[in-house]
Amino acid sequence: MQTCAIIIPCYNESTRLNFDLIDKYLSEHDDGVLVFVNDGSTDDTSELLDEFKSRDPARIYIIDLKVNSGKAQAIRSGMLFALDKIKPAYIGYFDADLSTPFSEIDRMFTLLDRNEKTKVIFGSRVKRMGSIIERSLIRHYAGRIFATLVSMLLGLPVYDSQCGAKVMTAERASALFKDAFLTTWLFDVELLFRYKNHFGTDKALLEIYEYPLYEWKAKKGSRIRIFHLLFIPIDLIKIYRHYKSAKN
């Protein structure tokens, strides 16, 4: 497989980063490159990342943002850096707690490599027979309501826009991450609006694949708090109005 770059945003992740698992992934994948974005952490995340980088300086990169900018901008910073400096064929982003394990990351990159028509893959947390999807009932049902609203606004049958595991071709990433995002937590929704506006509905339906994860386990220390939920309707309206007018 061609070079695959993984962006991992980090904000106060010193107790959640599993460097042994990350090291194991690198040792088993010569085509893998990691870009950690330290998003203004106030714990010792920065020091731990610097120490980890020394294990393989050629394949581990660190972007150190001095001020916390939020997940959207952290991932965008990593994406732009990787596209410019590393020039991978494929690129993706995943949560630092590895709620989506590396086995799934591997499958997603493999699917992208083997399917010429597929340009973007969204991890999708579909609880079904044969899968291990562990998340609270409250988050599950809130997610279903949110996904229904997003699907209606987009006119696309999206099941799970918010799973923190996504991969795509470098070409598509360049177009999708060119501009700054309007929101911090709903930038995944913005990606779908941008795709639809830039490439059209038919291509979005053909080129975006929602991959049902075999395993996803919620980890303690989620950065999304209850008060963030209060801003979701406002942010959705902001996104819808902006991208509707941008298309026109």
N, C-alpha and C positions, 0 to 999 in steps of 0.2 A: 504494500500500500504506500501511497505518497505521504508526504509529511502532514501530520495532524497536530494542530496547535490547540491546547485547552486553556481557556481563561478561567482563573479561579479567584473571584473577589473575596477579600478577607477584611473583616472588621471585628477586632477583638476576638480572634479565633484561636488564641493560644491553647485553650483547653479542648478544642474540638478538632484540630488538625491532626490527622493520623499519618505521620510521615513514613511509617513503615509500609503502609498500604500504597502510598504514593510512590515510594521508592521501588516497590515491587512492580508497579505498573511500568515505570520507566525501564526497569531491567528486562522486562518481557516485551517491550515495544520500542524497537530502534527508530520507528517513525514518529514517536511521540515527543512533543515539546510542551513544556508547561510555562504559563505566564501567570504569576501570582500578582494580584493588585492589592497592595496594602492600603486600604481606604481610610487613612488617618486614624489607625488604631491607637488606643491609649494604654493598652497592656503591652506585653512583650512579644506580640506577634511579629513585629519587624525584626527583632533579634533572632527569633526562631527561624524565620524565612531566610535571613542572611546565612545562618549556620547550615540550613538545608541546601542552599544554593551551592555551597562549597563541595558538595558531594558530586555534582555534575554541572559545572558552570556553563558548559556548551549547550545544555538542553533545559536549563532552569533559569528563567528570567524573573526579575522582580521590578515592579513599578511601585514606587513609594509616594503615594499622595499624602501630603502633609496635613491636609484638612479633609475631614469626612465629607464626601460629595454624594453619597448615596449609591445604591446598587447599580442603577442605570448608567450613571457616568463612570463608575468604576469598571464595569464590563466594557463600556464603549472605549475607555482609555486603553484597556488591554487589547481589544480588538484592533484598534487603529495601530497600536504599537506592533502587534504581531503581523498584520498585513503589510506594514511598511518594512520592518526589519527582518522578519523570519520568512515571509512570503510562502506560507503553507498552501497546500492544495485544498485542505479542509480545515475548518476551524469551528470551535464550539465553546460553550461555557457551562460550568457546573458548580453547584454549591460546595463550599469548603468543608462542610460536615459530611460530605459523601453520602447523603441520604439516597442519592442515586449511586450505586456502587460502580466500580470500574468495569465489572463484567458487562453492565448495560452500556457504558460508554463505548466499550469495544464493539458491541453489537451495532450500535448506532452508526459509528464510523464505517463499519463493514457494509452495512446496508447502503449508506451513502455512496460508497466506492463502487458497489456492484450494480446500482440502479442508475443508469444514465439520465433518466427523466427526472429523478428526484434531486432537488437542489437544497431543500431544508427539511430537517427532521426534528419534530417536537416530541420529547418524552411525554407520555400520557399515563396518568395514574388510574388505570381501569382495574378495579378490584374484580377478579374473576377466578374461576377454578384454575389451578395451576400457577397462580401468581401469589406473591407475598407483598401486599400493599398495606402498610400500617400507618394510619393517620386517624386523628380523632373524628368522631362522628360530626361534631360541630363544624370542623374545617371541611369535612367531606360535603356536607349538605350546603354549607355556605359556598363552597366551590361549584356545586352543581347550579345553584341560583345564578352565581356570577357568570359561569360559562354560558348559560342560556341567554343572559342579557348580551354578552359579547357576541354570541352567535347571531342574535337578532340584529344588532347594530352593524355587524360586518356583512351579513348575508352569506356567511360561510359556516359550515357545520363543525365548529371547533368544540372539542370535548374538554380539553384541559390546556388553556393558554398559559397558565401560571407555573407549571412544573419547571423547576430550575435546571433542566437538562435539555440542551438544544445543540445541534450541529448543523453545519451548512457548508456550501462551497465558498471558497474565498471570493469568487466573483459576486455572489449574492450578498455576502457579508459587507463587501465594499460599498454596495448601494444602500443597504439597510442601516448601516452604522455611520454613514457619512455625516449626518446632522445630529445635533444634540436632541435629547428627548424632552418632552413636555413634563413627564412625570417620573417619579423615582421607582415606584413599585409596579406600575402598570405598563412599563415600557415593552413588555412582551406583546401586549395588545397593540401598541403602536407599531411594532414590527409587522403585524398582520395587516394593519391599515396601510402601511408603507408599501408592503408587497402588492396589495391589491391595487393601490394607486399607480405604482410604478410599472408593474408587469401585467396587470389586468386580472380579472376574476378567474378566467379560464386557466391561466397559467398558475395562479395560486392554488386552484383545485387540483391541478395536475402535478405541480412540483413540490408542494408541501405535504409531507407524510407525518401523520400522528402515529408514533410507535408505542404500542401498549407495553409498558415496562413489565418485566417479570418480577422485579424487586424494587421496592422503594419503602424506606423506613424513616418516619419522622424522627428527628433528633431534638434533644432538649436545647434550649437557647435560641429559639427562633427569633429573628430580628423584627418580624412583623408583630406589632402589638394591637390590642383591641381598638385603641384610638385611631390607628391607621385605617381601620375599616370605615370609620366615619367619613373619610375623604374619598372613598372609592366612587360613590355616585358623582361627586363633583368632578373628579378626575376623568371619569368615563365621558361625561358631557363635554368636558374640555377637549378630550381626544377626538370625539365624534365630530364636533364642530370644526376643529382645526383641519382634520384630514378630509372632511367633506368639502370645505371651502378650498383646500389645496388641490383637490381633484378637479374642481370647477375652474 
